[in-house]
Amino acid sequence: MKAIVFGGAGFIGSELAEKLISEGNSVTVFDSMYTGKMENLSGCSSKKGFKFIKGDMRKLEEVKKALKGQDIVYHLAANADIRGGMENTFLDFEYNAITVYNCLEAMRLADVKKIAFTSSSAVYGEPGVYPTPESYGPLRPTSLYGASKLAAEGYVSAFCETFGIQGFIFRFVNILGAKNNHGVVGDFIRKLTKDPKKLVVLGSGKQRKSCLHVSDCLTGIDAGVKHGKQAVNFYNIGNDDWAYVDQIADQVVAAMGFKNVKYEHTGGERGWAGDMPFVFLDNKKLRGCGWKPTLDSQQAVFRAAKEMLSAQSIEDKHKQHY
Ligand SMILES: NC(=O)c1ccc[n+]([C@@H]2O[C@H](COP(=O)([O-])OP(=O)(O)OC[C@H]3O[C@@H](n4cnc5c(N)ncnc54)[C@H](O)[C@@H]3O)[C@@H](O)[C@H]2O)c1
């Protein structure tokens, strides 16, 4: 199979590219390096069948060229930092909605028939039902990021229904792993590295977040793409449980080997405007495809924190050496 991974030099995209190539597929990674890094691709860049294109999905012509002859598109390119949209309100629309339109239009012109798109639990906003099923509605995102993902889902759905494309839409919870460059675990590690005695936690610390390790996320994507029979297939990818933000902090502190860290809470139900106080998705549909998570939320945090710390120390040693 010939697969193209948009956003493949990022955290999840690079892990996906590595998995696809190890399974014998030809893989093209297309990335603008907006937040992506070449070193994320060290596991696959020398492998047979791998190709890298530096390009910008905001430019339709560049996407059109890259798509010729591909069997399946994995679209992960995005501004994945939810808080970024508060400073620049066009950012999420440009990176998360326009890129998806360009991708679908290029697929229509090049006759590429399958797209897997990474959406987010942010499309649900603050739903009244937990765990939240894929059928929950109306969807009322509370962040501009969530709004842009919902708009993108709408375009995937409409292009699929109109032009005979098959779509797989994955709504992720908080995904964690070694290469994660944004989000709560990295934030806590950075703060604790500066001051191991005190940790400022945004909000009350009582926000409840379902977390999933990236390895479980990848098997989920695989199961969904293999089993989805509809024109448009929606899947939640989340864990069977959730953790309080304070418990996430506890796991990071433990992974770093610190003790007696004092938590200072900034207060309020949310960490920032648009933050979701409770994220817990119903994963029965994906479980029906034979998938199940192997680590619970707190185990995923601990493993990811350990992996991030070890990746960081390798990077530091590399910097010292050169
Ligand atoms: N990490 C999570 O917890 C999480 C949760 C929900 C949804 N998601 C979604 O999963 C996907 C991957 O997230 P991630 O955490 O790996 O983020 P990431 O920032 O590590 O990766 C995104 C990649 O997209 C690339 N990119 C951005 N704009 C581009 C453009 N215009 N053209 C080409 N490439 C571009 C970046 O350079 C980067 O390599 C995103 O769509 C994100 O919204 C992630």
The ligand as an ORCA input file, in Angstrom:
! r2SCAN-3c Opt
* xyz 0 1
  N      -1.462     14.984     20.866
  C      -2.704     14.983     21.295
  O      -2.961     14.815     22.490
  C      -3.856     15.179     20.326
  C      -5.164     15.163     20.847
  C      -6.220     15.342     19.960
  C      -5.987     15.489     18.608
  N      -4.708     15.511     18.137
  C      -4.485     15.687     16.697
  O      -3.573     14.705     16.223
  C      -2.774     15.266     15.171
  C      -1.300     15.110     15.479
  O      -1.002     15.794     16.684
  P       0.453     15.844     17.301
  O       0.280     15.870     18.770
  O       1.297     14.828     16.671
  O       0.904     17.310     16.869
  P       2.314     17.846     16.264
  O       2.280     19.328     16.379
  O       3.441     17.113     16.901
  O       2.217     17.410     14.741
  C       1.553     18.155     13.754
  C       2.437     18.146     12.528
  O       1.764     18.856     11.478
  C       2.734     19.645     10.798
  N       2.034     20.753     10.127
  C       1.341     21.761     10.705
  N       0.867     22.592      9.779
  C       1.240     22.091      8.567
  C       1.038     22.506      7.236
  N       0.363     23.631      6.937
  N       1.556     21.759      6.232
  C       2.258     20.624      6.517
  N       2.502     20.203      7.759
  C       1.990     20.912      8.791
  C       3.682     20.111     11.890
  O       4.919     20.562     11.398
  C       3.787     18.855     12.741
  O       4.840     18.018     12.285
  C      -3.217     16.723     15.030
  O      -4.185     16.806     14.014
  C      -3.843     17.024     16.365
  O      -4.781     18.069     16.281
  C      -3.623     15.367     18.967
*
